[in-house]
Amino acid sequence: MTERKCILSGDRADPETLIRLAVSPEGQVLPDIRAKAPGRGAWIGVPRAELEQALDKGKLKGALSRSFKTGDLQIPDTLPDLIEDGLRKALLDRLGLEARASMVLTGSEKIDVACRQGKVQLLLHASDAAADGNRKLDQALRVGQEAEGTELAGIVLPVDRNALSMAMGRDNVVHIAVTDSRAASRLRAAIGRLESYLGCATGAPVHGEHDSADAQGV
């Protein structure tokens, strides 16, 4: 896929890692998270803090005017919030789809067993999950992946258990184990976009990203 250029940083990247902005029929600049809106689009790939600064200083308006070749644009003050909400919804929608396709497990006991059997491709924790529960499942994951002694761990999502439960149509979803490699890849992409925008990318290695040459990935 052709790379796109961020109108603020000038950096080029895969459009799946960027955020597309489009202009509504009323001339309002809005996020097009799925990049499917018709017409010309502009792409941004900077964290929220940089976007807010660009919005306050007028840099964003100038970049958008050049990109859309018009100065008659309405940029809502809530654009940073709209983008964050859109990215979070995209992640939750993806989790819901994977759950309906039976690509995930919930429930600590089931996840622990699957982790130890090496069947878990990606482990996720709610933002308000208890640290002790996270540690136990992270350890089970390392056992199953023959990665003991490394920092391999699940990803703590910037989403709480209530939002996860609603998205997946299940009660009290605190931990999620993804058992399909393609589903894990799709979810990593959605998580990465949200975390990059929030400026809180997960520091702990995940599958395929061990910090030790002795670690064995999936």
N, C-alpha and C positions, 0 to 999 in steps of 0.2 A: 504494500500500500504506500502511496506517495506521502512523504513527510510534509508536515505543515509547519509554518513559522509562527511563533508566538509574537503577537503585535507589540508586546511590552518589553520582552527580553531580547527578541531577535533570534532566539535559539530555535533550531528545527528539531522536531521529534515526531514519533508515530502519533497520528491523530487520536488513537485510542488512549493515549496518556494525557491528552490535552482536553480543554473545554471549549466547545464551540459557542459563539455568541451569534445570535441572529436578530433581525429587525422585524417586529410585528407589523401588521398592516397599518397600525396607528403610529408607527415610527418609534416604538419603544424597543430598546435593546434588552433582550432577555436571553437567559441561558438555554441552549439547545443541547441538553445533556446527551441525548442519543444521536445527535448530529444528523437529523432527518428532516429538519425544516427546509422548505424550498428557498431558493434565492441565494444571494451572496452571504458568506459567513466570515467571521473573524475568530481567530484562535488565541487562547491564552494558556500559559503553562506556568504561571507563577503562584506562589502560596497566597493565601488569603490576605496576610498582612501586607504584602507588596501590592496586591490589587487595591486594597483600601487606601494605601498611600497614593497610588496612581490616580485613584478616583478623587481623592481630596485635592490633589495638586493640579488636576486638569490634564494630566498626562494620558489617562485612559481616553478621555474625550477626543484628544488630538489624534491618538492612534486609531480610534474607531472612525473618526471623520476621514482619515486617509484611507483606511481599509474599505469603507463603504462609499467613499467618494462623495460624501455629503456632510454638511455640518448640521443639518436639520435632524438631529437625533435626540431622543429622550432617554437619558440614562438614570434609572431609578436609584435612589440612595440605598435601597435595600438589595442591590445587585449581589453583593457578597453573600448576604443571607440566602438569596434565591439560589445561588450556585451551590452553597453548602447543603441546603435542603434537597436540591435536585440530586446531588451526588449521594447523599444518604439514602434517598428514596430508591435510587438505582441499585444500590447495594442491597437494600432490604428486599426489593423486587427480585433480584437475582437469587437471594437466599430462599425466598418463597418458591421460586421456580425449581430450584434444585431439591428442595424438600418435597415438592409434589412429584418430582421424578424419582424419588427414593434414593437420592444420591448422598444423603446425610443421615447421621445418627444424633439423637439427643438423649440425655439421661446419663449421669456420671458413671453408673455401673456398666452400661452398655459401651460407653466410650472407652472406659478403662480396659475392658476386655479386648475391644477392637484395636486399641493402641498397642497393647502388649502382643497381639498377634501380627502386628505389622501391616494392618489393613487400612490405616488412617493416612490419607494423603495430605490432609490439612486439618489442624486443630484450631478452633476459635473459642475465645472467651468473651462474655459480655463485659462491658466496662465496669459494671458493679458486681462482678463475680468476686467471691472471697479469695484472697491470696492463697490460702491453704489449699482450696480446691483446685486452683490453677496449678500449683506446684505438684500436687499428686498426679494430675493428668499429664502434665509436662514430663514428669519422670516416667510414666507409663509409655508415653510417646517415644522417649529416648531408648527405653528398653526394646520396644518393638522395632525401632529403626537401627538397633545396634550402634547407638550414638551416645552411650553413657560417657560422661566426662566432658561432653560438649555443652554448648549453650542452646542447643536445639530446643525450641519451645513453641507453644501455640501463640497465636496473635490475639492480643487484647483489642477488641474492636472499639471504635469510638461510638458505640451504640449500646444502650442498656438492655437489660433482660425484658423489660416490658415491650420495647420496640421489636426485639427479636421474636418474642412470643406472638405478637400480633402479626408480624410479617409471615411467620411460618405456620400460623394457625394451630399452635400447640401451647400447652400450659407451661409456664415457668421455664423458658428456655434460657439456660445460663451458659452451657457449653455446647459446642457443635463440632462433630467430627465429619469431615468430608471423605468419603470412601472411593470416589471416582476421580481419576487424575485429570480428566478434561473439565469436570466440574470445579476441581480445585484451581485449575488455571484460570477459569472464568471468574471465580471469586477473588483470586489474588489480584486480578486486573481491576475489579471494582473497588476492592479495599485500597489498592495502591493509589488510585485516583483521588479517593476521599482523603487518605492520610497525607498525600503530597499537598493537597490544597490546604489542609489544616496545619501543615507543617509539623506533623507528629508521626512521621514514618517509624514503623516498628524497628527497634534496634536488635531484637533477638533474631537469630537466624531461623529460617523456616526451611522446609524440605528443599533440597537442592542448593542450599545456601549455608552449609555447615562452615563453622569457623576453624575447623580442624581438618588437616589432610587425612587423618585417620578415620574421620566420620564417614559413614556410608549412607548415602541418600537413596531415595526412591526413584 
